[in-house]
Amino acid sequence: MSGIVERYLLGLLVRPLTVSLGTVLIALLLERLLRLFDIVAASGSAFEPVLLMVANLLPHYLGLALPAAFFASIFMVVAKLGEDNELDALLASGRSIFEITLPFLVVSVLLSVFCLYLFGFLQPHSRYRYHVVRYDALNAGWNAKVQENVFADAGRGFVLTADGVDGTGRKLTRVFIRHSADGLDEITTAETGELVPSAGGKELVLLLQKGHIVREDGNGVIENIAFENGVAHENFAIDTPPFRPRGDSERELTLPELWADLHSAQPALEPSELAGEMHARLVRSLSLPLLPLLAVPLGMASKRGRRAPGVVIACLMLLLLQQGVQIGESLAESGKVAAIPAVWGPLALFSAFSIWLFRASLGSPGENPVTRAVGTVEGLIGGINLRRKKPAAKAASR
């Protein structure tokens, strides 16, 4: 009998968890998808990079959606058990609230292990691959050719575009070039231009006719130079330069890499940033086993007409935990507060509240401090409304 009940509870959990997770993921990805289409359209790239970028964004949004979807699923399952009187039957058969919660706790531990892999290994690599695909999409308009009204990164700090381009992609009209180097910008415009191979054939030379060069020297003096015929003072690479190596940001490092760099004699990044990132990932992973302790008492209370307050309290607690971890991570990365108290403090408070609420509901299922507090507030509001109605009734009788 013991295995049948557990399997039944887990079976009830699967559908709402799948639906909730899918709904949240779709909602999060749709907003980003519109921006990705704009990037691809502006760069003249194909549709394939959009699919690759979306695939690499999935681990990031999965980490955001999973805790909320898991909590909502447990809440809905327990609330449904209460509405169908199945919860009363389970309790009457001698099962305790902890035994009913145990299958959800097992799932939460498994999800916590998965989140360690998700946050610690999958997300850093997918984040880097997303930036690689995005870089390739933004530079797809180059490939030794220029596309009309598309900004192309030609490497070495050069960005160029043209209002008109012939079929070869090499003859240009109304050319605009921006060159950034050493913190200074140089703007070049020309009526016409042509990309021709250099003497060695491995690079391209941009020949310009009838244009202007506007640049700022190191002393802040602006120069404006007109020319009839000119050549860009640096050859362009035929191929797009490769994207930077992984590890430029702490978010691109796996948990072992964060640990190794943090304890290195000469860390590549700031130790405070490494510590804040590492502890934040651990906290987000280890917070999942606490969710059933919060969801089950609030779900049981929904049978007594307390569903709305339970949902509000749950959303508030999850939001406070998420924002608390983010603020703690920012404080830790800035070096103002040590990583352990800054990041683990919000989890400790959330743990204390969840365990306290769960223990308080063990004695009287469906009753907990939250429902009692809501009942007290409703009683006070009802008393105030009653006092207001009595004078109005007396005035009407006169």
C-alpha positions as CSV (number, residue, x, y, z in Angstrom):
1,M,0.0,0.0,0.0
2,S,2.8,2.4,0.8
3,G,4.2,2.3,-2.8
4,I,0.8,2.8,-4.4
5,V,0.1,6.1,-2.5
6,E,3.5,7.5,-3.3
7,R,3.2,6.6,-7.0
8,Y,-0.3,8.2,-7.0
9,L,1.0,11.4,-5.5
10,L,3.9,11.5,-7.9
11,G,1.6,10.8,-10.8
12,L,-0.5,13.8,-9.8
13,L,2.6,16.0,-9.8
14,V,3.8,15.2,-13.3
15,R,1.1,16.9,-15.3
16,P,1.0,20.3,-13.5
17,L,4.8,20.4,-13.3
18,T,5.1,19.8,-17.0
19,V,2.4,22.3,-17.9
20,S,3.7,25.0,-15.5
21,L,7.3,24.5,-16.6
22,G,6.3,24.7,-20.3
23,T,4.1,27.7,-19.9
24,V,6.7,29.7,-18.0
25,L,9.5,28.7,-20.4
26,I,7.4,29.7,-23.5
27,A,6.5,33.1,-21.9
28,L,10.1,33.8,-21.1
29,L,11.4,32.7,-24.5
30,L,8.8,34.6,-26.6
31,E,10.0,38.0,-25.3
32,R,13.6,37.2,-26.1
33,L,12.7,35.6,-29.4
34,L,11.4,38.9,-30.8
35,R,14.7,40.6,-29.9
36,L,16.7,37.8,-31.5
37,F,14.8,38.2,-34.7
38,D,15.7,41.9,-34.7
39,I,19.4,41.0,-34.3
40,V,19.3,38.5,-37.2
41,A,17.3,40.8,-39.4
42,A,19.7,43.7,-38.8
43,S,22.8,41.6,-39.5
44,G,21.4,39.9,-42.6
45,S,22.0,36.5,-41.2
46,A,20.0,33.3,-41.8
47,F,17.2,32.0,-39.5
48,E,19.4,29.1,-38.1
49,P,21.3,31.3,-35.6
50,V,17.9,32.2,-33.9
51,L,17.3,28.5,-33.2
52,L,20.8,28.0,-31.9
53,M,20.5,31.1,-29.6
54,V,17.1,30.0,-28.3
55,A,18.6,26.5,-27.6
56,N,21.5,28.0,-25.6
57,L,19.1,30.2,-23.7
58,L,17.0,27.3,-22.5
59,P,19.3,26.3,-19.5
60,H,19.2,29.9,-18.3
61,Y,15.4,30.2,-18.4
62,L,15.0,26.7,-17.1
63,G,16.8,27.7,-14.0
64,L,14.5,30.6,-13.5
65,A,11.3,28.6,-14.2
66,L,11.9,25.4,-12.4
67,P,11.6,26.5,-8.7
68,A,8.3,28.4,-9.4
69,A,6.8,25.6,-11.5
70,F,7.8,23.0,-8.9
71,F,6.3,25.0,-6.0
72,A,3.1,25.7,-8.0
73,S,2.7,22.1,-8.9
74,I,2.9,20.8,-5.3
75,F,0.5,23.5,-4.2
76,M,-2.1,22.5,-6.9
77,V,-1.7,18.8,-6.1
78,V,-2.3,19.2,-2.4
79,A,-5.1,21.7,-3.0
80,K,-6.8,19.2,-5.3
81,L,-6.4,16.4,-2.7
82,G,-8.1,18.6,-0.2
83,E,-11.0,19.5,-2.5
84,D,-11.7,15.9,-3.4
85,N,-11.5,14.9,0.3
86,E,-8.6,12.5,-0.6
87,L,-6.4,14.4,1.9
88,D,-8.8,13.6,4.7
89,A,-8.9,10.0,3.7
90,L,-5.1,9.7,3.7
91,L,-4.9,11.4,7.2
92,A,-7.7,9.1,8.5
93,S,-5.8,6.1,7.3
94,G,-3.0,6.9,9.7
95,R,-0.7,8.8,7.3
96,S,1.1,11.8,8.7
97,I,1.6,15.1,6.9
98,F,5.3,14.3,6.7
99,E,4.6,11.0,5.0
100,I,2.4,12.8,2.5
101,T,5.1,15.3,1.9
102,L,7.9,12.7,1.6
103,P,7.4,11.9,-2.1
104,F,7.7,15.6,-3.0
105,L,10.8,15.9,-0.8
106,V,12.4,13.0,-2.8
107,V,11.6,14.8,-6.1
108,S,13.0,18.1,-4.7
109,V,16.3,16.4,-3.8
110,L,16.6,14.9,-7.3
111,L,15.8,18.3,-8.8
112,S,18.4,19.9,-6.5
113,V,21.0,17.6,-7.9
114,F,19.9,18.4,-11.4
115,C,20.1,22.1,-10.6
116,L,23.7,21.7,-9.4
117,Y,24.5,20.3,-12.8
118,L,22.4,23.0,-14.5
119,F,23.8,26.0,-12.7
120,G,27.3,24.6,-12.2
121,F,28.1,23.1,-15.6
122,L,25.4,23.5,-18.3
123,Q,24.6,27.2,-17.9
124,P,28.2,28.4,-18.1
125,H,28.8,26.6,-21.4
126,S,25.4,27.5,-22.9
127,R,25.9,31.1,-21.9
128,Y,29.3,31.2,-23.7
129,R,27.8,29.4,-26.8
130,Y,25.0,31.9,-26.9
131,H,27.5,34.8,-27.1
132,V,29.5,32.9,-29.8
133,V,26.4,32.4,-32.0
134,R,25.3,35.9,-31.4
135,Y,28.7,37.2,-32.4
136,D,28.7,35.1,-35.6
137,A,25.1,36.4,-36.4
138,L,26.1,40.0,-35.9
139,N,29.2,39.5,-38.1
140,A,27.4,37.5,-40.8
141,G,27.0,40.6,-42.8
142,W,30.8,40.8,-43.4
143,N,32.3,37.6,-44.9
144,A,34.6,39.8,-47.1
145,K,31.4,41.4,-48.5
146,V,29.2,44.3,-47.4
147,Q,25.4,44.1,-47.4
148,E,23.3,47.1,-48.0
149,N,22.3,49.1,-44.9
150,V,23.8,46.5,-42.6
151,F,26.6,47.4,-40.1
152,A,29.4,44.9,-40.6
153,D,32.2,44.3,-38.1
154,A,35.3,43.9,-40.2
155,G,37.7,43.3,-37.3
156,R,40.4,45.5,-35.8
157,G,37.9,48.0,-34.6
158,F,36.4,48.7,-38.0
159,V,32.6,48.9,-38.5
160,L,31.3,49.8,-41.9
161,T,28.1,50.1,-43.8
162,A,26.9,51.5,-47.2
163,D,23.6,52.7,-48.5
164,G,24.2,51.0,-51.8
165,V,26.0,47.8,-52.7
166,D,26.3,46.0,-56.0
167,G,25.8,42.3,-56.6
168,T,29.4,41.4,-55.8
169,G,29.2,43.1,-52.4
170,R,32.5,44.9,-53.1
171,K,31.4,48.2,-54.8
172,L,29.8,50.6,-52.4
173,T,28.0,54.0,-52.5
174,R,27.6,56.4,-49.6
175,V,30.0,54.6,-47.3
176,F,30.2,55.1,-43.6
177,I,33.2,53.7,-41.5
178,R,33.8,53.9,-37.8
179,H,37.3,53.0,-36.4
180,S,37.7,52.7,-32.7
181,A,41.2,52.4,-31.2
182,D,42.8,53.4,-27.9
183,G,39.5,54.9,-26.7
184,L,39.3,57.3,-29.7
185,D,36.9,57.1,-32.6
186,E,37.5,58.0,-36.3
187,I,34.6,58.5,-38.6
188,T,35.1,58.3,-42.4
189,T,32.4,58.9,-45.0
190,A,32.8,58.7,-48.8
191,E,30.6,58.9,-51.8
192,T,31.9,55.6,-53.3
193,G,34.2,52.8,-52.2
194,E,35.5,49.5,-53.5
195,L,36.9,46.5,-51.7
196,V,39.9,45.0,-53.7
197,P,42.3,42.2,-52.7
198,S,45.7,43.3,-51.3
199,A,49.0,42.4,-52.9
200,G,49.1,39.1,-51.0
201,G,45.5,38.3,-51.6
202,K,44.8,37.4,-47.9
203,E,43.3,40.8,-47.0
204,L,41.1,43.5,-48.6
205,V,41.9,47.1,-49.2
206,L,39.1,49.7,-49.2
207,L,39.5,52.3,-51.9
208,L,37.5,55.5,-51.2
209,Q,36.5,58.5,-53.4
210,K,35.3,61.9,-52.4
211,G,35.0,61.7,-48.7
212,H,35.7,63.2,-45.2
213,I,37.6,62.0,-42.2
214,V,36.5,63.3,-38.7
215,R,38.8,62.3,-35.9
216,E,39.9,63.4,-32.4
217,D,43.5,63.4,-31.4
218,G,44.8,62.7,-27.9
219,N,44.5,66.3,-26.9
220,G,40.8,66.5,-27.7
221,V,41.2,68.5,-30.9
222,I,38.7,67.6,-33.7
223,E,40.1,67.3,-37.2
224,N,38.0,67.3,-40.4
225,I,39.9,66.2,-43.5
226,A,38.4,66.1,-47.0
227,F,39.9,63.9,-49.7
228,E,39.3,63.0,-53.4
229,N,40.9,59.6,-53.3
230,G,41.9,57.6,-50.3
231,V,42.6,54.2,-48.9
232,A,41.5,52.9,-45.5
233,H,44.8,53.0,-43.5
234,E,44.5,49.3,-42.4
235,N,43.6,46.3,-44.5
236,F,40.4,44.3,-43.6
237,A,40.5,40.6,-42.8
238,I,38.7,38.4,-45.2
239,D,37.4,36.2,-42.5
240,T,35.6,37.3,-39.3
241,P,38.0,37.2,-36.3
242,P,37.2,34.4,-33.9
243,F,35.2,35.1,-30.7
244,R,37.1,35.4,-27.4
245,P,37.9,32.3,-25.3
246,R,35.5,31.2,-22.6
247,G,36.1,32.5,-19.1
248,D,36.1,36.3,-19.6
249,S,33.2,36.5,-17.1
250,E,32.6,34.6,-13.9
251,R,29.3,33.5,-15.3
252,E,31.0,31.4,-17.9
253,L,33.0,29.4,-15.4
254,T,31.9,26.0,-14.1
255,L,31.7,25.4,-10.4
256,P,35.1,23.5,-10.3
257,E,36.6,26.4,-12.3
258,L,35.2,28.9,-9.9
259,W,36.6,27.0,-7.0
260,A,40.0,26.6,-8.6
261,D,40.3,30.2,-9.7
262,L,39.1,31.4,-6.2
263,H,41.9,29.5,-4.5
264,S,44.5,30.3,-7.1
265,A,47.5,32.5,-6.1
266,Q,46.8,34.8,-9.1
267,P,43.0,34.5,-9.9
268,A,42.1,35.7,-13.4
269,L,39.0,37.5,-12.0
270,E,38.2,39.4,-8.8
271,P,38.0,36.9,-5.8
272,S,34.9,38.6,-4.5
273,E,33.1,38.1,-7.9
274,L,34.1,34.5,-8.0
275,A,32.9,33.9,-4.5
276,G,29.6,35.7,-5.0
277,E,28.9,33.7,-8.2
278,M,29.8,30.3,-6.7
279,H,27.8,30.7,-3.5
280,A,24.8,32.1,-5.4
281,R,24.7,29.0,-7.6
282,L,24.9,26.7,-4.6
283,V,22.1,28.5,-2.8
284,R,19.8,28.4,-5.8
285,S,20.4,24.7,-6.1
286,L,19.9,23.8,-2.5
287,S,16.8,25.9,-2.0
288,L,14.5,23.4,-3.8
289,P,14.1,20.9,-1.0
290,L,12.6,23.7,1.1
291,L,9.8,24.3,-1.4
292,P,7.6,21.2,-0.4
293,L,7.8,22.3,3.3
294,L,6.2,25.6,2.3
295,A,3.8,24.4,-0.5
296,V,2.2,21.5,1.4
297,P,0.9,23.5,4.5
298,L,-0.4,26.3,2.2
299,G,-2.0,23.8,-0.2
300,M,-3.8,22.1,2.7
301,A,-5.1,25.4,4.0
302,S,-6.8,26.1,0.6
303,K,-9.6,23.7,1.5
304,R,-10.7,26.1,4.2
305,G,-11.0,28.9,1.8
306,R,-7.5,30.2,2.3
307,R,-6.2,29.6,-1.2
308,A,-5.7,33.3,-2.2
309,P,-3.8,34.2,0.9
310,G,-1.7,31.1,0.6
311,V,-0.8,32.0,-3.0
312,V,0.1,35.5,-2.1
313,I,2.3,34.4,0.8
314,A,4.0,31.8,-1.3
315,C,4.7,34.3,-4.2
316,L,6.0,36.9,-1.7
317,M,8.3,34.4,0.0
318,L,9.7,33.1,-3.3
319,L,10.2,36.7,-4.6
320,L,11.9,37.7,-1.3
321,L,14.3,34.7,-1.6
322,Q,15.1,35.4,-5.2
323,Q,15.7,39.1,-4.7
324,G,17.6,38.5,-1.4
325,V,20.0,36.1,-3.2
326,Q,20.5,38.6,-6.0
327,I,21.1,41.5,-3.7
328,G,23.5,39.3,-1.6
329,E,25.3,38.2,-4.7
330,S,25.8,41.9,-5.8
331,L,27.0,42.8,-2.3
332,A,29.4,39.9,-2.3
333,E,30.7,40.6,-5.8
334,S,31.3,44.3,-4.9
335,G,33.4,43.2,-1.9
336,K,31.2,45.1,0.6
337,V,30.0,42.0,2.4
338,A,31.5,38.5,2.6
339,A,29.9,36.0,0.3
340,I,28.7,33.5,2.9
341,P,26.6,35.8,5.1
342,A,25.4,37.9,2.1
343,V,24.2,35.0,-0.1
344,W,23.4,32.3,2.5
345,G,21.6,34.7,4.8
346,P,18.4,34.9,2.7
347,L,18.3,31.1,2.4
348,A,18.7,30.7,6.1
349,L,15.7,33.0,6.7
350,F,13.6,31.2,4.1
351,S,14.6,27.9,5.6
352,A,13.6,29.0,9.1
353,F,10.2,30.3,7.9
354,S,9.4,27.1,5.8
355,I,10.4,24.7,8.6
356,W,8.5,26.7,11.2
357,L,5.4,26.8,9.0
358,F,5.6,23.1,8.2
359,R,6.1,22.1,11.9
360,A,3.2,24.3,13.0
361,S,0.9,22.5,10.5
362,L,1.7,19.0,11.8
363,G,-0.6,19.1,14.8
364,S,-3.7,20.4,12.9
365,P,-3.8,19.8,9.2
366,G,-5.1,22.8,7.2
367,E,-4.4,25.1,10.1
368,N,-1.1,27.1,10.3
369,P,0.0,30.5,11.5
370,V,-0.7,32.0,8.1
371,T,-4.3,30.9,8.0
372,R,-4.8,32.0,11.6
373,A,-3.3,35.4,10.9
374,V,-5.5,35.8,7.8
375,G,-8.5,34.8,9.9
376,T,-7.7,37.4,12.5
377,V,-7.4,40.1,9.9
378,E,-10.7,39.1,8.2
379,G,-12.4,39.1,11.6
380,L,-11.1,42.6,12.4
381,I,-12.3,43.8,8.9
382,G,-15.6,42.2,9.4
383,G,-16.1,43.8,12.8
384,I,-15.3,47.2,11.4
385,N,-17.8,46.7,8.6
386,L,-20.4,45.6,11.0
387,R,-20.0,48.7,13.2
388,R,-20.4,50.8,10.1
389,K,-23.6,49.1,9.0
390,K,-25.4,49.5,12.4
391,P,-25.5,53.4,12.4
392,A,-26.6,53.2,8.7
393,A,-29.4,50.8,9.6
394,K,-30.6,53.0,12.5
395,A,-30.6,56.1,10.3
396,A,-32.7,54.3,7.7
397,S,-35.3,53.1,10.3
398,R,-35.9,56.7,11.3
